[in-house]
């Protein structure tokens, strides 16, 4: 009987240890500041634009949002007069970093022939033409009132 009593105590202790260990394992670990940022440091400035795109176009992955925004900004940079694009880049923080990241993610320079080229490329990445169309007003709103009307018009024409 003494042996069974010892096994019972050991069993209770083992059960308690398992419960405590399980409770601790389920708690979220504290993240460092670097882990909390979902964007690479060079893209932090683009965070507000990406948040607006994600709100307007649900269903995009983080990478798809970056790729689409960078591709569309790259199109604007290619199509706008060189003296006008810098105003857009200032109005939309992180836009140049988005273009660099889109290039790194595989957008070919041939996609910059026009919006159809960008839309076709983004389609290969799981982004529908409808989703691309929903991004254009978000980009327009990002520059509206921050650049001159003529620069805004150049920007919108570049995204047509």
Rosetta blueprint (number, residue, H / E / L):
1 X L
2 X H
3 X H
4 X H
5 X H
6 X H
7 X H
8 X H
9 X H
10 X H
11 X H
12 X H
13 X H
14 X H
15 X H
16 X H
17 X H
18 X H
19 X H
20 X H
21 X H
22 X H
23 X H
24 X H
25 X H
26 X H
27 X L
28 X L
29 X L
30 X L
31 X L
32 X L
33 X H
34 X H
35 X H
36 X H
37 X L
38 X L
39 X L
40 X L
41 X H
42 X H
43 X H
44 X H
45 X H
46 X H
47 X H
48 X H
49 X H
50 X H
51 X H
52 X H
53 X H
54 X H
55 X H
56 X H
57 X L
58 X L
59 X L
60 X L
61 X L
62 X H
63 X H
64 X H
65 X H
66 X H
67 X H
68 X H
69 X H
70 X H
71 X H
72 X H
73 X H
74 X H
75 X H
76 X H
77 X H
78 X H
79 X H
80 X L
81 X L
82 X H
83 X H
84 X H
85 X H
86 X H
87 X H
88 X H
89 X H
90 X H
91 X H
92 X L
93 X L
94 X L
95 X H
96 X H
97 X H
98 X H
99 X H
100 X H
101 X H
102 X H
103 X H
104 X H
105 X L
106 X L
107 X L
108 X L
109 X H
110 X H
111 X H
112 X H
113 X H
114 X L
115 X H
116 X H
117 X H
118 X H
119 X H
120 X H
121 X H
122 X H
123 X H
124 X H
125 X L
126 X L
127 X L
128 X L
129 X H
130 X H
131 X H
132 X H
133 X H
134 X H
135 X H
136 X H
137 X H
138 X H
139 X H
140 X H
141 X H
142 X H
143 X H
144 X L
145 X L
146 X L
147 X L
148 X L
149 X H
150 X H
151 X H
152 X H
153 X H
154 X H
155 X H
156 X H
157 X H
158 X H
159 X L
160 X L
